[in-house]
Amino acid sequence: MAWRELLLASGLLAAVLLTTENRQKLRADELRREYHEEQRNEFENFVEEQNDEQEERSREAIEQWRQWHYDGLYPSYLYNRHHI
């Protein structure tokens, strides 16, 4: 009878240890997922900032080009030319 109790106790202990191990694995997976999500968000923000800066530089360059080539007519000469 004692061996049955010992076997049952060892089985319960193994189940508790497996449950604890599974909880630790799930927690590690959750932490890893959170870390990667944070890294992805930071990278997306960085890329968005870079794109915004590039768009601003392009807009400024286009505006400078328009001011340089402005011929005093409105709208700009590209749309106000009379072709024969």
PDB file of N, CA, C and O in Angstrom:
ATOM      1  N   MET A   1       0.811  -1.186   0.000  1.00  0.00           N
ATOM      2  CA  MET A   1       0.000   0.000   0.000  1.00  0.00           C
ATOM      3  C   MET A   1       0.863   1.260   0.000  1.00  0.00           C
ATOM      4  O   MET A   1       0.496   2.267  -0.606  1.00  0.00           O
ATOM      5  N   ALA A   2       2.008   1.203   0.680  1.00  0.00           N
ATOM      6  CA  ALA A   2       2.868   2.373   0.783  1.00  0.00           C
ATOM      7  C   ALA A   2       3.440   2.747  -0.575  1.00  0.00           C
ATOM      8  O   ALA A   2       3.620   3.928  -0.873  1.00  0.00           O
ATOM      9  N   TRP A   3       3.728   1.747  -1.399  1.00  0.00           N
ATOM     10  CA  TRP A   3       4.294   2.047  -2.717  1.00  0.00           C
ATOM     11  C   TRP A   3       3.286   2.753  -3.595  1.00  0.00           C
ATOM     12  O   TRP A   3       3.656   3.579  -4.430  1.00  0.00           O
ATOM     13  N   ARG A   4       1.960   2.423  -3.408  1.00  0.00           N
ATOM     14  CA  ARG A   4       0.925   3.131  -4.176  1.00  0.00           C
ATOM     15  C   ARG A   4       0.862   4.599  -3.779  1.00  0.00           C
ATOM     16  O   ARG A   4       0.752   5.480  -4.632  1.00  0.00           O
ATOM     17  N   GLU A   5       0.933   4.849  -2.492  1.00  0.00           N
ATOM     18  CA  GLU A   5       0.916   6.229  -2.011  1.00  0.00           C
ATOM     19  C   GLU A   5       2.143   6.987  -2.503  1.00  0.00           C
ATOM     20  O   GLU A   5       2.059   8.154  -2.885  1.00  0.00           O
ATOM     21  N   LEU A   6       3.277   6.306  -2.486  1.00  0.00           N
ATOM     22  CA  LEU A   6       4.514   6.913  -2.976  1.00  0.00           C
ATOM     23  C   LEU A   6       4.409   7.212  -4.464  1.00  0.00           C
ATOM     24  O   LEU A   6       4.821   8.280  -4.917  1.00  0.00           O
ATOM     25  N   LEU A   7       3.858   6.271  -5.226  1.00  0.00           N
ATOM     26  CA  LEU A   7       3.681   6.459  -6.658  1.00  0.00           C
ATOM     27  C   LEU A   7       2.710   7.614  -6.935  1.00  0.00           C
ATOM     28  O   LEU A   7       2.958   8.440  -7.814  1.00  0.00           O
ATOM     29  N   LEU A   8       1.618   7.667  -6.189  1.00  0.00           N
ATOM     30  CA  LEU A   8       0.644   8.738  -6.347  1.00  0.00           C
ATOM     31  C   LEU A   8       1.261  10.090  -5.986  1.00  0.00           C
ATOM     32  O   LEU A   8       1.034  11.078  -6.685  1.00  0.00           O
ATOM     33  N   ALA A   9       2.030  10.142  -4.917  1.00  0.00           N
ATOM     34  CA  ALA A   9       2.673  11.379  -4.495  1.00  0.00           C
ATOM     35  C   ALA A   9       3.694  11.829  -5.532  1.00  0.00           C
ATOM     36  O   ALA A   9       3.781  13.014  -5.853  1.00  0.00           O
ATOM     37  N   SER A  10       4.470  10.874  -6.059  1.00  0.00           N
ATOM     38  CA  SER A  10       5.458  11.255  -7.067  1.00  0.00           C
ATOM     39  C   SER A  10       4.764  11.718  -8.351  1.00  0.00           C
ATOM     40  O   SER A  10       5.250  12.629  -9.020  1.00  0.00           O
ATOM     41  N   GLY A  11       3.641  11.102  -8.695  1.00  0.00           N
ATOM     42  CA  GLY A  11       2.871  11.542  -9.866  1.00  0.00           C
ATOM     43  C   GLY A  11       2.335  12.942  -9.686  1.00  0.00           C
ATOM     44  O   GLY A  11       2.398  13.756 -10.606  1.00  0.00           O
ATOM     45  N   LEU A  12       1.807  13.232  -8.511  1.00  0.00           N
ATOM     46  CA  LEU A  12       1.303  14.578  -8.226  1.00  0.00           C
ATOM     47  C   LEU A  12       2.428  15.603  -8.256  1.00  0.00           C
ATOM     48  O   LEU A  12       2.272  16.700  -8.791  1.00  0.00           O
ATOM     49  N   LEU A  13       3.576  15.224  -7.667  1.00  0.00           N
ATOM     50  CA  LEU A  13       4.728  16.124  -7.675  1.00  0.00           C
ATOM     51  C   LEU A  13       5.185  16.402  -9.108  1.00  0.00           C
ATOM     52  O   LEU A  13       5.515  17.538  -9.448  1.00  0.00           O
ATOM     53  N   ALA A  14       5.204  15.368  -9.941  1.00  0.00           N
ATOM     54  CA  ALA A  14       5.597  15.544 -11.344  1.00  0.00           C
ATOM     55  C   ALA A  14       4.612  16.463 -12.060  1.00  0.00           C
ATOM     56  O   ALA A  14       5.023  17.311 -12.852  1.00  0.00           O
ATOM     57  N   ALA A  15       3.321  16.304 -11.791  1.00  0.00           N
ATOM     58  CA  ALA A  15       2.305  17.155 -12.418  1.00  0.00           C
ATOM     59  C   ALA A  15       2.490  18.611 -11.989  1.00  0.00           C
ATOM     60  O   ALA A  15       2.372  19.520 -12.810  1.00  0.00           O
ATOM     61  N   VAL A  16       2.777  18.831 -10.711  1.00  0.00           N
ATOM     62  CA  VAL A  16       2.991  20.188 -10.215  1.00  0.00           C
ATOM     63  C   VAL A  16       4.228  20.790 -10.856  1.00  0.00           C
ATOM     64  O   VAL A  16       4.218  21.954 -11.258  1.00  0.00           O
ATOM     65  N   LEU A  17       5.298  20.001 -10.956  1.00  0.00           N
ATOM     66  CA  LEU A  17       6.527  20.503 -11.575  1.00  0.00           C
ATOM     67  C   LEU A  17       6.314  20.821 -13.046  1.00  0.00           C
ATOM     68  O   LEU A  17       6.806  21.836 -13.540  1.00  0.00           O
ATOM     69  N   LEU A  18       5.575  19.955 -13.757  1.00  0.00           N
ATOM     70  CA  LEU A  18       5.280  20.228 -15.166  1.00  0.00           C
ATOM     71  C   LEU A  18       4.447  21.491 -15.315  1.00  0.00           C
ATOM     72  O   LEU A  18       4.687  22.295 -16.216  1.00  0.00           O
ATOM     73  N   THR A  19       3.476  21.666 -14.439  1.00  0.00           N
ATOM     74  CA  THR A  19       2.636  22.857 -14.482  1.00  0.00           C
ATOM     75  C   THR A  19       3.479  24.102 -14.241  1.00  0.00           C
ATOM     76  O   THR A  19       3.319  25.105 -14.937  1.00  0.00           O
ATOM     77  N   THR A  20       4.368  24.043 -13.268  1.00  0.00           N
ATOM     78  CA  THR A  20       5.253  25.169 -12.977  1.00  0.00           C
ATOM     79  C   THR A  20       6.170  25.447 -14.159  1.00  0.00           C
ATOM     80  O   THR A  20       6.385  26.598 -14.540  1.00  0.00           O
ATOM     81  N   GLU A  21       6.712  24.367 -14.739  1.00  0.00           N
ATOM     82  CA  GLU A  21       7.587  24.528 -15.897  1.00  0.00           C
ATOM     83  C   GLU A  21       6.822  25.136 -17.073  1.00  0.00           C
ATOM     84  O   GLU A  21       7.331  26.016 -17.767  1.00  0.00           O
ATOM     85  N   ASN A  22       5.612  24.665 -17.286  1.00  0.00           N
ATOM     86  CA  ASN A  22       4.798  25.221 -18.369  1.00  0.00           C
ATOM     87  C   ASN A  22       4.492  26.694 -18.136  1.00  0.00           C
ATOM     88  O   ASN A  22       4.516  27.494 -19.071  1.00  0.00           O
ATOM     89  N   ARG A  23       4.204  27.050 -16.888  1.00  0.00           N
ATOM     90  CA  ARG A  23       3.944  28.463 -16.577  1.00  0.00           C
ATOM     91  C   ARG A  23       5.174  29.312 -16.866  1.00  0.00           C
ATOM     92  O   ARG A  23       5.065  30.413 -17.406  1.00  0.00           O
ATOM     93  N   GLN A  24       6.357  28.789 -16.500  1.00  0.00           N
ATOM     94  CA  GLN A  24       7.595  29.520 -16.766  1.00  0.00           C
ATOM     95  C   GLN A  24       7.826  29.679 -18.266  1.00  0.00           C
ATOM     96  O   GLN A  24       8.242  30.744 -18.722  1.00  0.00           O
ATOM     97  N   LYS A  25       7.555  28.619 -19.036  1.00  0.00           N
ATOM     98  CA  LYS A  25       7.713  28.700 -20.483  1.00  0.00           C
ATOM     99  C   LYS A  25       6.728  29.698 -21.088  1.00  0.00           C
ATOM    100  O   LYS A  25       7.094  30.492 -21.955  1.00  0.00           O
ATOM    101  N   LEU A  26       5.485  29.652 -20.629  1.00  0.00           N
ATOM    102  CA  LEU A  26       4.483  30.596 -21.132  1.00  0.00           C
ATOM    103  C   LEU A  26       4.868  32.028 -20.793  1.00  0.00           C
ATOM    104  O   LEU A  26       4.703  32.926 -21.619  1.00  0.00           O
ATOM    105  N   ARG A  27       5.374  32.249 -19.598  1.00  0.00           N
ATOM    106  CA  ARG A  27       5.800  33.591 -19.196  1.00  0.00           C
ATOM    107  C   ARG A  27       6.984  34.058 -20.049  1.00  0.00           C
ATOM    108  O   ARG A  27       7.036  35.211 -20.478  1.00  0.00           O
ATOM    109  N   ALA A  28       7.932  33.148 -20.288  1.00  0.00           N
ATOM    110  CA  ALA A  28       9.083  33.503 -21.123  1.00  0.00           C
ATOM    111  C   ALA A  28       8.614  33.830 -22.550  1.00  0.00           C
ATOM    112  O   ALA A  28       9.091  34.787 -23.160  1.00  0.00           O
ATOM    113  N   ASP A  29       7.690  33.039 -23.066  1.00  0.00           N
ATOM    114  CA  ASP A  29       7.150  33.317 -24.402  1.00  0.00           C
ATOM    115  C   ASP A  29       6.452  34.670 -24.444  1.00  0.00           C
ATOM    116  O   ASP A  29       6.599  35.426 -25.405  1.00  0.00           O
ATOM    117  N   GLU A  30       5.690  34.967 -23.392  1.00  0.00           N
ATOM    118  CA  GLU A  30       4.985  36.252 -23.331  1.00  0.00           C
ATOM    119  C   GLU A  30       5.979  37.413 -23.281  1.00  0.00           C
ATOM    120  O   GLU A  30       5.795  38.415 -23.973  1.00  0.00           O
ATOM    121  N   LEU A  31       7.019  37.285 -22.476  1.00  0.00           N
ATOM    122  CA  LEU A  31       8.031  38.337 -22.390  1.00  0.00           C
ATOM    123  C   LEU A  31       8.746  38.517 -23.724  1.00  0.00           C
ATOM    124  O   LEU A  31       9.008  39.643 -24.146  1.00  0.00           O
ATOM    125  N   ARG A  32       9.061  37.406 -24.386  1.00  0.00           N
ATOM    126  CA  ARG A  32       9.720  37.471 -25.692  1.00  0.00           C
ATOM    127  C   ARG A  32       8.815  38.155 -26.717  1.00  0.00           C
ATOM    128  O   ARG A  32       9.272  38.984 -27.504  1.00  0.00           O
ATOM    129  N   ARG A  33       7.532  37.801 -26.700  1.00  0.00           N
ATOM    130  CA  ARG A  33       6.564  38.408 -27.614  1.00  0.00           C
ATOM    131  C   ARG A  33       6.438  39.916 -27.368  1.00  0.00           C
ATOM    132  O   ARG A  33       6.411  40.708 -28.310  1.00  0.00           O
ATOM    133  N   GLU A  34       6.362  40.295 -26.103  1.00  0.00           N
ATOM    134  CA  GLU A  34       6.279  41.721 -25.764  1.00  0.00           C
ATOM    135  C   GLU A  34       7.526  42.465 -26.221  1.00  0.00           C
ATOM    136  O   GLU A  34       7.436  43.576 -26.743  1.00  0.00           O
ATOM    137  N   TYR A  35       8.693  41.851 -26.023  1.00  0.00           N
ATOM    138  CA  TYR A  35       9.943  42.478 -26.433  1.00  0.00           C
ATOM    139  C   TYR A  35       9.965  42.699 -27.944  1.00  0.00           C
ATOM    140  O   TYR A  35      10.296  43.787 -28.415  1.00  0.00           O
ATOM    141  N   HIS A  36       9.611  41.661 -28.694  1.00  0.00           N
ATOM    142  CA  HIS A  36       9.636  41.783 -30.155  1.00  0.00           C
ATOM    143  C   HIS A  36       8.585  42.776 -30.654  1.00  0.00           C
ATOM    144  O   HIS A  36       8.819  43.495 -31.625  1.00  0.00           O
ATOM    145  N   GLU A  37       7.439  42.816 -29.996  1.00  0.00           N
ATOM    146  CA  GLU A  37       6.418  43.791 -30.372  1.00  0.00           C
ATOM    147  C   GLU A  37       6.921  45.215 -30.124  1.00  0.00           C
ATOM    148  O   GLU A  37       6.702  46.110 -30.940  1.00  0.00           O
ATOM    149  N   GLU A  38       7.593  45.413 -28.996  1.00  0.00           N
ATOM    150  CA  GLU A  38       8.150  46.733 -28.682  1.00  0.00           C
ATOM    151  C   GLU A  38       9.216  47.130 -29.704  1.00  0.00           C
ATOM    152  O   GLU A  38       9.250  48.268 -30.172  1.00  0.00           O
ATOM    153  N   GLN A  39      10.084  46.176 -30.043  1.00  0.00           N
ATOM    154  CA  GLN A  39      11.121  46.449 -31.039  1.00  0.00           C
ATOM    155  C   GLN A  39      10.503  46.790 -32.395  1.00  0.00           C
ATOM    156  O   GLN A  39      10.963  47.711 -33.071  1.00  0.00           O
ATOM    157  N   ARG A  40       9.468  46.057 -32.794  1.00  0.00           N
ATOM    158  CA  ARG A  40       8.800  46.314 -34.071  1.00  0.00           C
ATOM    159  C   ARG A  40       8.152  47.698 -34.059  1.00  0.00           C
ATOM    160  O   ARG A  40       8.240  48.430 -35.045  1.00  0.00           O
ATOM    161  N   ASN A  41       7.506  48.057 -32.959  1.00  0.00           N
ATOM    162  CA  ASN A  41       6.878  49.377 -32.864  1.00  0.00           C
ATOM    163  C   ASN A  41       7.909  50.492 -32.952  1.00  0.00           C
ATOM    164  O   ASN A  41       7.691  51.497 -33.628  1.00  0.00           O
ATOM    165  N   GLU A  42       9.047  50.309 -32.258  1.00  0.00           N
ATOM    166  CA  GLU A  42      10.103  51.321 -32.330  1.00  0.00           C
ATOM    167  C   GLU A  42      10.634  51.457 -33.754  1.00  0.00           C
ATOM    168  O   GLU A  42      10.874  52.570 -34.222  1.00  0.00           O
ATOM    169  N   PHE A  43      10.817  50.337 -34.443  1.00  0.00           N
ATOM    170  CA  PHE A  43      11.319  50.385 -35.814  1.00  0.00           C
ATOM    171  C   PHE A  43      10.299  51.046 -36.739  1.00  0.00           C
ATOM    172  O   PHE A  43      10.666  51.841 -37.605  1.00  0.00           O
ATOM    173  N   GLU A  44       9.006  50.713 -36.554  1.00  0.00           N
ATOM    174  CA  GLU A  44       7.966  51.337 -37.378  1.00  0.00           C
ATOM    175  C   GLU A  44       7.941  52.846 -37.158  1.00  0.00           C
ATOM    176  O   GLU A  44       7.786  53.609 -38.112  1.00  0.00           O
ATOM    177  N   ASN A  45       8.094  53.280 -35.909  1.00  0.00           N
ATOM    178  CA  ASN A  45       8.128  54.711 -35.623  1.00  0.00           C
ATOM    179  C   ASN A  45       9.344  55.364 -36.276  1.00  0.00           C
ATOM    180  O   ASN A  45       9.245  56.461 -36.827  1.00  0.00           O
ATOM    181  N   PHE A  46      10.489  54.687 -36.214  1.00  0.00           N
ATOM    182  CA  PHE A  46      11.705  55.207 -36.843  1.00  0.00           C
ATOM    183  C   PHE A  46      11.511  55.356 -38.346  1.00  0.00           C
ATOM    184  O   PHE A  46      11.855  56.390 -38.918  1.00  0.00           O
ATOM    185  N   VAL A  47      10.960  54.328 -38.988  1.00  0.00           N
ATOM    186  CA  VAL A  47      10.743  54.367 -40.434  1.00  0.00           C
ATOM    187  C   VAL A  47       9.753  55.470 -40.795  1.00  0.00           C
ATOM    188  O   VAL A  47       9.942  56.182 -41.782  1.00  0.00           O
ATOM    189  N   GLU A  48       8.704  55.610 -40.001  1.00  0.00           N
ATOM    190  CA  GLU A  48       7.720  56.664 -40.265  1.00  0.00           C
ATOM    191  C   GLU A  48       8.361  58.047 -40.153  1.00  0.00           C
ATOM    192  O   GLU A  48       8.079  58.931 -40.962  1.00  0.00           O
ATOM    193  N   GLU A  49       9.222  58.234 -39.152  1.00  0.00           N
ATOM    194  CA  GLU A  49       9.932  59.511 -38.998  1.00  0.00           C
ATOM    195  C   GLU A  49      10.839  59.778 -40.199  1.00  0.00           C
ATOM    196  O   GLU A  49      10.881  60.891 -40.724  1.00  0.00           O
ATOM    197  N   GLN A  50      11.565  58.740 -40.627  1.00  0.00           N
ATOM    198  CA  GLN A  50      12.443  58.893 -41.777  1.00  0.00           C
ATOM    199  C   GLN A  50      11.648  59.270 -43.029  1.00  0.00           C
ATOM    200  O   GLN A  50      12.059  60.145 -43.792  1.00  0.00           O
ATOM    201  N   ASN A  51      10.514  58.608 -43.233  1.00  0.00           N
ATOM    202  CA  ASN A  51       9.682  58.916 -44.400  1.00  0.00           C
ATOM    203  C   ASN A  51       9.145  60.337 -44.330  1.00  0.00           C
ATOM    204  O   ASN A  51       9.118  61.046 -45.336  1.00  0.00           O
ATOM    205  N   ASP A  52       8.717  60.754 -43.140  1.00  0.00           N
ATOM    206  CA  ASP A  52       8.226  62.119 -42.981  1.00  0.00           C
ATOM    207  C   ASP A  52       9.310  63.139 -43.297  1.00  0.00           C
ATOM    208  O   ASP A  52       9.052  64.139 -43.967  1.00  0.00           O
ATOM    209  N   GLU A  53      10.528  62.884 -42.814  1.00  0.00           N
ATOM    210  CA  GLU A  53      11.634  63.801 -43.084  1.00  0.00           C
ATOM    211  C   GLU A  53      11.953  63.850 -44.578  1.00  0.00           C
ATOM    212  O   GLU A  53      12.223  64.919 -45.126  1.00  0.00           O
ATOM    213  N   GLN A  54      11.920  62.689 -45.232  1.00  0.00           N
ATOM    214  CA  GLN A  54      12.196  62.650 -46.671  1.00  0.00           C
ATOM    215  C   GLN A  54      11.121  63.405 -47.448  1.00  0.00           C
ATOM    216  O   GLN A  54      11.427  64.144 -48.383  1.00  0.00           O
ATOM    217  N   GLU A  55       9.861  63.215 -47.058  1.00  0.00           N
ATOM    218  CA  GLU A  55       8.771  63.940 -47.720  1.00  0.00           C
ATOM    219  C   GLU A  55       8.923  65.446 -47.524  1.00  0.00           C
ATOM    220  O   GLU A  55       8.675  66.225 -48.444  1.00  0.00           O
ATOM    221  N   GLU A  56       9.330  65.850 -46.329  1.00  0.00           N
ATOM    222  CA  GLU A  56       9.520  67.277 -46.057  1.00  0.00           C
ATOM    223  C   GLU A  56      10.652  67.839 -46.915  1.00  0.00           C
ATOM    224  O   GLU A  56      10.524  68.923 -47.485  1.00  0.00           O
ATOM    225  N   ARG A  57      11.763  67.099 -47.007  1.00  0.00           N
ATOM    226  CA  ARG A  57      12.871  67.556 -47.851  1.00  0.00           C
ATOM    227  C   ARG A  57      12.439  67.651 -49.314  1.00  0.00           C
ATOM    228  O   ARG A  57      12.794  68.605 -50.006  1.00  0.00           O
ATOM    229  N   SER A  58      11.686  66.679 -49.778  1.00  0.00           N
ATOM    230  CA  SER A  58      11.206  66.700 -51.163  1.00  0.00           C
ATOM    231  C   SER A  58      10.272  67.890 -51.384  1.00  0.00           C
ATOM    232  O   SER A  58      10.369  68.590 -52.392  1.00  0.00           O
ATOM    233  N   ARG A  59       9.368  68.109 -50.427  1.00  0.00           N
ATOM    234  CA  ARG A  59       8.432  69.223 -50.547  1.00  0.00           C
ATOM    235  C   ARG A  59       9.182  70.551 -50.593  1.00  0.00           C
ATOM    236  O   ARG A  59       8.851  71.430 -51.389  1.00  0.00           O
ATOM    237  N   GLU A  60      10.198  70.692 -49.733  1.00  0.00           N
ATOM    238  CA  GLU A  60      10.984  71.923 -49.729  1.00  0.00           C
ATOM    239  C   GLU A  60      11.733  72.105 -51.042  1.00  0.00           C
ATOM    240  O   GLU A  60      11.796  73.215 -51.570  1.00  0.00           O
ATOM    241  N   ALA A  61      12.303  71.024 -51.574  1.00  0.00           N
ATOM    242  CA  ALA A  61      13.027  71.116 -52.843  1.00  0.00           C
ATOM    243  C   ALA A  61      12.084  71.502 -53.977  1.00  0.00           C
ATOM    244  O   ALA A  61      12.438  72.320 -54.826  1.00  0.00           O
ATOM    245  N   ILE A  62      10.908  70.930 -53.997  1.00  0.00           N
ATOM    246  CA  ILE A  62       9.926  71.259 -55.037  1.00  0.00           C
ATOM    247  C   ILE A  62       9.509  72.713 -54.915  1.00  0.00           C
ATOM    248  O   ILE A  62       9.387  73.422 -55.914  1.00  0.00           O
ATOM    249  N   GLU A  63       9.291  73.148 -53.685  1.00  0.00           N
ATOM    250  CA  GLU A  63       8.891  74.546 -53.467  1.00  0.00           C
ATOM    251  C   GLU A  63       9.993  75.496 -53.919  1.00  0.00           C
ATOM    252  O   GLU A  63       9.707  76.523 -54.534  1.00  0.00           O
ATOM    253  N   GLN A  64      11.249  75.165 -53.623  1.00  0.00           N
ATOM    254  CA  GLN A  64      12.358  76.006 -54.083  1.00  0.00           C
ATOM    255  C   GLN A  64      12.433  76.024 -55.600  1.00  0.00           C
ATOM    256  O   GLN A  64      12.693  77.071 -56.193  1.00  0.00           O
ATOM    257  N   TRP A  65      12.210  74.888 -56.234  1.00  0.00           N
ATOM    258  CA  TRP A  65      12.225  74.818 -57.694  1.00  0.00           C
ATOM    259  C   TRP A  65      11.122  75.705 -58.266  1.00  0.00           C
ATOM    260  O   TRP A  65      11.342  76.432 -59.235  1.00  0.00           O
ATOM    261  N   ARG A  66       9.942  75.643 -57.666  1.00  0.00           N
ATOM    262  CA  ARG A  66       8.821  76.464 -58.146  1.00  0.00           C
ATOM    263  C   ARG A  66       9.124  77.952 -57.993  1.00  0.00           C
ATOM    264  O   ARG A  66       8.823  78.747 -58.883  1.00  0.00           O
ATOM    265  N   GLN A  67       9.717  78.324 -56.869  1.00  0.00           N
ATOM    266  CA  GLN A  67      10.036  79.736 -56.669  1.00  0.00           C
ATOM    267  C   GLN A  67      11.105  80.198 -57.663  1.00  0.00           C
ATOM    268  O   GLN A  67      11.028  81.312 -58.180  1.00  0.00           O
ATOM    269  N   TRP A  68      12.084  79.364 -57.929  1.00  0.00           N
ATOM    270  CA  TRP A  68      13.148  79.719 -58.861  1.00  0.00           C
ATOM    271  C   TRP A  68      12.609  79.893 -60.276  1.00  0.00           C
ATOM    272  O   TRP A  68      13.038  80.794 -60.996  1.00  0.00           O
ATOM    273  N   HIS A  69      11.682  79.049 -60.675  1.00  0.00           N
ATOM    274  CA  HIS A  69      11.168  79.062 -62.034  1.00  0.00           C
ATOM    275  C   HIS A  69       9.885  79.866 -62.191  1.00  0.00           C
ATOM    276  O   HIS A  69       9.296  79.878 -63.272  1.00  0.00           O
ATOM    277  N   TYR A  70       9.453  80.523 -61.154  1.00  0.00           N
ATOM    278  CA  TYR A  70       8.202  81.285 -61.231  1.00  0.00           C
ATOM    279  C   TYR A  70       8.392  82.454 -62.187  1.00  0.00           C
ATOM    280  O   TYR A  70       9.374  83.190 -62.087  1.00  0.00           O
ATOM    281  N   ASP A  71       7.444  82.627 -63.124  1.00  0.00           N
ATOM    282  CA  ASP A  71       7.576  83.671 -64.145  1.00  0.00           C
ATOM    283  C   ASP A  71       6.605  84.830 -63.930  1.00  0.00           C
ATOM    284  O   ASP A  71       6.407  85.640 -64.836  1.00  0.00           O
ATOM    285  N   GLY A  72       6.010  84.922 -62.772  1.00  0.00           N
ATOM    286  CA  GLY A  72       5.118  86.032 -62.474  1.00  0.00           C
ATOM    287  C   GLY A  72       3.672  85.782 -62.855  1.00  0.00           C
ATOM    288  O   GLY A  72       2.805  86.597 -62.539  1.00  0.00           O
ATOM    289  N   LEU A  73       3.399  84.708 -63.505  1.00  0.00           N
ATOM    290  CA  LEU A  73       2.027  84.384 -63.876  1.00  0.00           C
ATOM    291  C   LEU A  73       1.425  83.448 -62.837  1.00  0.00           C
ATOM    292  O   LEU A  73       2.120  82.680 -62.171  1.00  0.00           O
ATOM    293  N   TYR A  74       0.115  83.545 -62.728  1.00  0.00           N
ATOM    294  CA  TYR A  74      -0.553  82.643 -61.798  1.00  0.00           C
ATOM    295  C   TYR A  74      -1.734  82.045 -62.496  1.00  0.00           C
ATOM    296  O   TYR A  74      -2.499  82.815 -63.078  1.00  0.00           O
ATOM    297  N   PRO A  75      -1.963  80.782 -62.504  1.00  0.00           N
ATOM    298  CA  PRO A  75      -1.118  79.741 -61.928  1.00  0.00           C
ATOM    299  C   PRO A  75       0.208  79.618 -62.658  1.00  0.00           C
ATOM    300  O   PRO A  75       0.451  80.310 -63.646  1.00  0.00           O
ATOM    301  N   SER A  76       1.045  78.751 -62.174  1.00  0.00           N
ATOM    302  CA  SER A  76       2.422  78.686 -62.667  1.00  0.00           C
ATOM    303  C   SER A  76       2.470  78.487 -64.177  1.00  0.00           C
ATOM    304  O   SER A  76       1.509  78.026 -64.792  1.00  0.00           O
ATOM    305  N   TYR A  77       3.611  78.846 -64.756  1.00  0.00           N
ATOM    306  CA  TYR A  77       3.759  78.876 -66.203  1.00  0.00           C
ATOM    307  C   TYR A  77       3.475  77.530 -66.859  1.00  0.00           C
ATOM    308  O   TYR A  77       3.072  77.496 -68.022  1.00  0.00           O
ATOM    309  N   LEU A  78       3.672  76.428 -66.155  1.00  0.00           N
ATOM    310  CA  LEU A  78       3.436  75.131 -66.768  1.00  0.00           C
ATOM    311  C   LEU A  78       2.000  74.995 -67.240  1.00  0.00           C
ATOM    312  O   LEU A  78       1.724  74.320 -68.231  1.00  0.00           O
ATOM    313  N   TYR A  79       1.084  75.642 -66.520  1.00  0.00           N
ATOM    314  CA  TYR A  79      -0.328  75.515 -66.863  1.00  0.00           C
ATOM    315  C   TYR A  79      -0.839  76.748 -67.622  1.00  0.00           C
ATOM    316  O   TYR A  79      -2.003  76.788 -68.020  1.00  0.00           O
ATOM    317  N   ASN A  80       0.011  77.738 -67.820  1.00  0.00           N
ATOM    318  CA  ASN A  80      -0.443  78.996 -68.392  1.00  0.00           C
ATOM    319  C   ASN A  80       0.261  79.303 -69.707  1.00  0.00           C
ATOM    320  O   ASN A  80       0.205  80.441 -70.174  1.00  0.00           O
ATOM    321  N   ARG A  81       0.913  78.338 -70.308  1.00  0.00           N
ATOM    322  CA  ARG A  81       1.589  78.527 -71.566  1.00  0.00           C
ATOM    323  C   ARG A  81       0.588  78.482 -72.715  1.00  0.00           C
ATOM    324  O   ARG A  81      -0.351  77.686 -72.704  1.00  0.00           O
ATOM    325  N   HIS A  82       0.799  79.345 -73.701  1.00  0.00           N
ATOM    326  CA  HIS A  82      -0.049  79.301 -74.888  1.00  0.00           C
ATOM    327  C   HIS A  82       0.762  78.719 -76.020  1.00  0.00           C
ATOM    328  O   HIS A  82       1.745  79.304 -76.473  1.00  0.00           O
ATOM    329  N   HIS A  83       0.335  77.564 -76.464  1.00  0.00           N
ATOM    330  CA  HIS A  83       1.049  76.886 -77.547  1.00  0.00           C
ATOM    331  C   HIS A  83       0.376  77.208 -78.864  1.00  0.00           C
ATOM    332  O   HIS A  83      -0.851  77.209 -78.962  1.00  0.00           O
ATOM    333  N   ILE A  84       1.180  77.481 -79.872  1.00  0.00           N
ATOM    334  CA  ILE A  84       0.642  77.810 -81.202  1.00  0.00           C
ATOM    335  C   ILE A  84       0.592  76.574 -82.058  1.00  0.00           C
ATOM    336  O   ILE A  84       0.170  76.639 -83.212  1.00  0.00           O
TER     337      ILE A  84
END
